Amino acid sequence: MTHSRRASRSTRVVTATVLLVIAVVGAAAAIVVSTIPALVAATSYAVVAGIVSTRLLANDLATVRRDWARDRAQIADRNRVQAISRSKEHTAFAEQMASRIKHKDAQLESLRDSLVTAEIDLAKMRERVSEERARIDALTSDLDSAQSDIESARNDLMKATDALAASEAAEIQARAEVVAWEQSVTEEQRRVHQRPA
């Protein structure tokens, strides 16, 4: 299509040039001949050739301007379509990242609830250990009469200590998971802010 346009414009320009050259040659010949009919004919031809050449060149210029306008409109339309496509991609990416962040926030909230539960259990276990220790202290004052009670209290103390260790381990694990999730959420938010518009 572009080649056809250029060929059409080139033909008009060449035609106008040929007409003007012929007019110049005719005018020169009429001057050499120096007769009124020759001068009238050369002048008439020059006027007609000038009008036709002007019209051809004006048409060529108008065609060039239309072609440029059409090309600019096509480029603008392509850019608009690409901009819409990029906008849709950015919107989809933002929605996906928002969904992921929301999901991770929910998981983080669940881990925080687990941490609170673990802390409550730990406090209960510490209280129980404290009670068992107080019981042992009370029973130790009368070792001869309360030997069996001391053995029972020692067994309870061992169980409570094991439960305390398990609760402390659960608290440490829960804290580590909360820190990991918070770092993950921070990283996801930084990626969303660094995404190009």
C-alpha positions, 0 to 999 in steps of 0.5 A: 500500500505504501509503495502504491502511494509513493508510485502515485505521488512520484507519477504526479510530480514527474508529470508536473515537472515534464509539463513545466519543462515543456512549457519552458522549452516552448517559451524559449522556442517561441522567443526564438521564432518571435511570431505572435501565434508562437508567443500566444501558443507558448504563453497559453500552454505555459499558463495551462501547464502551470495550472495543471502542474499546480493542481497536480502538486497540490493534490500530491501535497494533500495526499501526502498530508492525508497519508501522514494523518492516516499513519499517525492515526494508525500509530495512535490507535496501536498505542492506545490498544497497547496502553489498554492491554498494559493497563489490564495487565497491571490491574490483573497483577495488582489484583493478584498481588492484593489477593496474595497479600490478603491471604498471607495476612489471614495466615499471619493473623492465624499464627498470631492467634496461635502465638497468643494461645501458646503464651496462655498455655505457657503461663498456665504451665508456669503456674502449675510448675510453681504450684508443684514446686510449692507443694514439694517445698511443703512436703519436704518439711515433713519427709518421713510422714509424707514420703509417698506424697513427695514421690507423687509430687516429683512425678507431677513436677516432671510432667509439668516440666516436660509440658513447660518445655513443650510449650516453650518450644511451641512458643519459639516455633510460633514466633519464628513463623510469625517473623517469617510471614511478616518478612514475606508480606513485607517483600510482597508489598515492596514488589507491588510498589516497585512494579512499573506503572 
